[in-house]
């Protein structure tokens, strides 16, 4: 801050910049969408010059804030800014039209993940076995997994992940962000989490694009069956493209909104 002297600071969550902005008198715009990140929200929300939340935010917020009709993920996956590259199919050594699943597991080391155990190694093994009967399986994981699952790890450059997700038949896992990305890209998503998110709840309730399950043993079993059901559904990608069109029709261009907000604040 002392070196660069910015006019405005922005962040997702804002936990680290909001206190600095308050101390230096620099306006801070905080964008966030995770309702149960109680510690970081308690720090950032009161200290931000402007708090900006999606309209689907699932918890009352007492302080003044702006809302927008969109999702964070639309800021980089809106078709105005992202076009999936079909060459990822060859990178993954897949045949044209071959079904594949991306399984995503998180480390559970974020502040808002405290107390969440996530899927067990045994459950992951079982899911891989069952999904492999219907499609190729690729795993991307922040947490350590048993060595016997190494052959399933996806091996592509990180910048290719959204291309891979766009052409996948199913996204299955613990990441709310990737579940939302899948919905926006037209890929069915099975999302496992103890509490969920306002945005994935809306994507499930309004658009039927995401299926959310708790991390209880019973729900974990149900999540596998839902994944298999989706893999066996004829023309499932066509159906999800329609859901994607509905999302894009209903939601705003989030990138344009953010740019206008920052520019107008700077002029003020």
C-alpha positions, 0 to 999 in steps of 0.5 A: 500500500505504501509503495503503490498508493492505489486509489481503490482496492478490490478483492473477493472476501476482502479479509486482508485488504479491508483492515488496511484500507480502513487504516489508510483511508483507501476505499475497498470494494469487497465482493463475496458469495460465501454466507458461512465464512463467518470469521472473514465476513466479520472482519471484512464486511464492516471495514469495506467501503462498499460490499457487493453480494449476489442477489442469491446470497442466502443470509441477511446482511445488516450493513449497507450493501449492493446486490447484483443479479449474477454469479462470481463465475460469470465474470470469467465464464460468460460467453463474451469472455470465454469460448471453450476449446474443443482441442482439450478432448485430444489433450485428454486422449478421449474419443469424440463423443466419449463420456467423461466425469471430472471429480473434484475434491477440496482440502478443507483447509479454508476457514469456512471449511472448519468442521467439514470432513469431506468425502472419505477415501473409501467413498471416493474409491467406490464412486470411481469404480461405479462411475468408471462403468459408464464413463472415463473418470478424471480426478482433480484434488487439493487433498492427498488421495490414496496412491491407487487413485493416481491413474485417475488424476487429470493431467492438463495445464490449469488453464485448460480446466474450464475447457475440460469442464465444458465438454464433461458429461458430469462434475462430481465433488466438493467444490461449490465454485466448480459446481457453479462453473459447471452450471454456467458451462452447461454440465450437470453437477453433483455437489457434496457439502455440509451447508451449501451456498446461496448460489448453488442453491439457486442454480438447483432450485431455479434452473435444476442445473446442480444437485446438492447433497450433504456429507452424511453417509446416506447422502453420499450414497445418494449422490453416487446414484444421482451421478450414475443417473445423469451419466445414463440420461440420454442427451443430458448435455442437450438438456443442460445447454438449455439450462445454461441458456436460461442462466445466461438469459436471466443474469447480467454481464458481471464483468461489465458490472464490476468494471462500471462499479470500480470506474464510477467509484474512482470518478467519485 
